[in-house]
Amino acid sequence: LVEAESSVAFASGHLLFNRDGTLMAQPFDAESRQFTGEAFPLVSQIANEGSRYASFSVSDTGLLVAASGVVRPTTRLVWMDRVGRQLGTVGDPAMYLNLALSHDDGRVAVTFASGTPENRDVWILDVRQATPARFTFDPSLDDSPVWSPDDRTIVFQASREGFPQLRQKRIDGTGNEEPLLAFGSGGASFPMGWSPDGQYVAF
């Protein structure tokens, strides 16, 4: 029906969806399954969860609830002890999406989101110096870093040529990133952990 990476709702004869950060409504005939008019904007800068789940809900009466403003809040990396006391912070506030602490507690691999349309890359923060260094450079999505047992390599989710993959790259910068596993268009590839013997990656 329409090209938009968004959740969708139907109410009061209109199909509602997110298009590039704007909540749109388009007249729709449910019986013929055809649009009967052009799309028009309802809410600008609508918030969303990830890329698909736009922050809106509409009732059968046509009443609409929507969250607009900042799409994703700025967050902070915080050290906590086991009883919940804050011990300190790492780095500056930013849009951290994922994080993975190295086994020696010296570095944090994080995903930063930036730009419009949004791009994600993996960065490495030195805990002592709190200075971020970019780790992945591809213009497509790189996400969900996981450290190898020896802290020398990171495996991460990547999108290359429109397909999800698992890829790995050495921390010291020697060598290029390498593909571990590629998926079809309907696949997904979120690494979750690396076995202590270095032989297996759970995803």
C-alpha positions in Angstrom: 0.0 0.0 0.0 2.6 2.5 1.0 6.4 2.6 1.4 7.1 3.5 5.1 9.1 1.8 7.8 6.5 2.2 10.4 3.8 0.7 12.6 0.3 1.5 11.2 -3.2 2.1 12.5 -6.6 2.5 10.8 -9.3 4.8 12.2 -12.0 7.1 10.9 -11.4 6.1 7.3 -7.7 6.9 7.4 -4.5 4.9 7.6 -2.0 6.4 10.0 1.8 5.8 9.7 5.2 7.4 10.4 7.1 8.8 7.4 10.5 10.3 8.0 9.6 11.5 11.5 6.1 12.8 10.6 2.8 11.1 11.5 0.8 11.0 8.3 -2.9 10.2 7.7 -4.2 9.0 4.3 -7.8 8.4 3.4 -8.3 4.7 2.9 -11.2 2.5 1.9 -11.0 -0.7 3.9 -13.4 -2.7 1.6 -11.6 -2.0 -1.6 -8.2 -1.8 0.1 -7.3 1.4 -1.8 -6.3 4.9 -0.9 -8.9 7.5 -1.8 -6.8 10.6 -1.3 -3.4 12.0 -0.6 -1.5 11.7 2.7 -1.3 14.7 4.9 0.7 15.4 8.1 -0.8 15.2 11.6 2.2 15.4 14.0 5.7 16.5 13.2 8.8 15.1 14.9 6.9 12.1 16.2 8.8 9.9 18.6 9.5 6.3 17.8 11.0 3.1 19.2 13.7 1.9 16.9 12.5 2.6 13.4 9.1 1.0 13.1 7.1 1.6 16.3 5.9 5.2 16.1 4.7 6.6 19.4 1.0 7.1 18.7 -2.4 5.4 19.3 -5.7 6.3 17.8 -9.2 5.2 19.0 -12.3 4.2 16.9 -13.7 7.6 17.7 -10.8 9.4 16.0 -9.1 10.5 19.2 -5.4 10.5 18.7 -2.6 10.3 21.3 0.9 10.9 20.1 4.4 11.7 21.6 6.4 14.3 19.8 9.7 16.0 20.5 13.1 14.3 21.0 13.1 11.0 19.2 15.6 9.4 21.6 16.7 10.9 24.9 20.3 11.6 25.7 21.7 9.1 28.3 24.7 8.7 30.5 27.0 5.7 31.3 27.0 5.3 35.1 29.0 3.0 37.4 26.8 1.5 40.1 27.6 -0.8 43.0 25.5 -3.9 43.8 23.2 -2.0 46.2 22.4 0.7 43.7 24.8 3.5 44.8 26.2 5.7 42.0 30.0 5.5 41.9 30.8 7.6 38.9 30.2 8.2 35.2 32.0 7.4 32.0 32.2 9.8 29.0 29.8 12.6 28.1 26.0 12.3 27.8 25.1 10.9 24.4 22.6 8.7 22.6 23.9 5.3 23.8 21.9 2.5 22.4 23.9 -0.6 23.4 26.9 -1.2 25.6 29.3 -4.0 26.4 32.0 -3.8 29.1 35.4 -5.5 28.3 36.4 -8.3 30.6 39.2 -6.2 32.1 36.7 -3.4 32.9 38.9 -1.0 31.0 36.9 -0.2 27.9 33.2 0.0 26.9 32.0 -0.8 23.4 28.8 1.3 22.7 26.5 2.1 19.8 26.1 5.8 19.0 23.1 7.0 16.9 23.6 10.2 14.9 22.4 12.0 11.8 19.2 12.2 9.7 18.4 9.6 8.6 19.8 7.9 11.6 23.0 5.9 11.3 24.6 3.7 14.0 28.2 2.9 14.6 30.2 1.1 17.3 32.6 3.2 19.3 35.1 2.3 22.0 35.4 4.4 25.2 38.4 4.1 27.4 37.0 4.0 31.0 40.0 5.9 32.5 40.3 8.6 29.8 36.6 8.6 28.8 37.6 9.4 25.3 35.5 7.8 22.5 37.2 6.3 19.4 35.1 5.3 16.4 35.3 1.5 15.7 33.1 1.0 12.7 32.9 3.3 9.7 30.4 1.8 7.2 27.5 4.2 6.3 25.0 1.4 7.0 23.9 0.1 10.4 26.5 -1.3 12.9 25.1 -2.3 16.3 25.1 -4.7 19.4 28.9 -5.1 20.1 30.1 -8.2 22.1 33.7 -8.6 23.3 35.8 -11.8 22.6 37.0 -13.5 25.8 40.5 -12.0 25.3 39.2 -8.5 24.6 41.0 -8.4 21.3 38.0 -8.7 19.0 34.5 -7.4 18.8 31.6 -9.2 17.0 28.7 -6.9 16.0 25.5 -6.8 14.1 25.9 -5.2 10.6 23.9 -4.4 7.6 25.7 -4.7 4.3 24.0 -4.4 0.9 20.6 -4.4 2.6 21.2 -7.8 4.4 21.9 -8.4 8.1 25.2 -10.0 9.1 27.4 -10.9 12.0 30.9 -9.3 11.5 34.0 -9.2 13.6 36.9 -6.8 13.9 40.1 -6.6 15.9 40.4 -3.9 18.5 44.0 -2.9 17.6 42.9 -1.9 14.1 45.0 -4.5 12.3 43.0 -6.0 9.5 39.6 -5.2 8.1 36.3 -6.3 9.5 35.3 -9.8 8.5 31.9 -11.5 7.9 31.0 -14.4 10.2 27.5 -15.1 9.1 25.1 -13.6 6.6 21.3 -13.8 6.6 18.6 -13.5 4.0 16.3 -10.5 3.8 14.1 -12.0 6.5 16.9 -12.8 9.0 18.2 -11.0 12.0 21.6 -11.0 13.7 21.9 -9.7 17.2 25.0 -11.2 18.9 24.4 -11.9 22.6 27.5 -13.5 23.9 30.9 -15.2 23.2 31.8 -18.4 24.9 34.9 -18.4 27.2 36.8 -20.7 25.0 36.3 -18.4 22.0 34.7 -21.1 19.9 31.0 -20.0 19.9 29.0 -16.8 19.5 25.4 -16.8 20.6 23.0 -14.7 18.5 
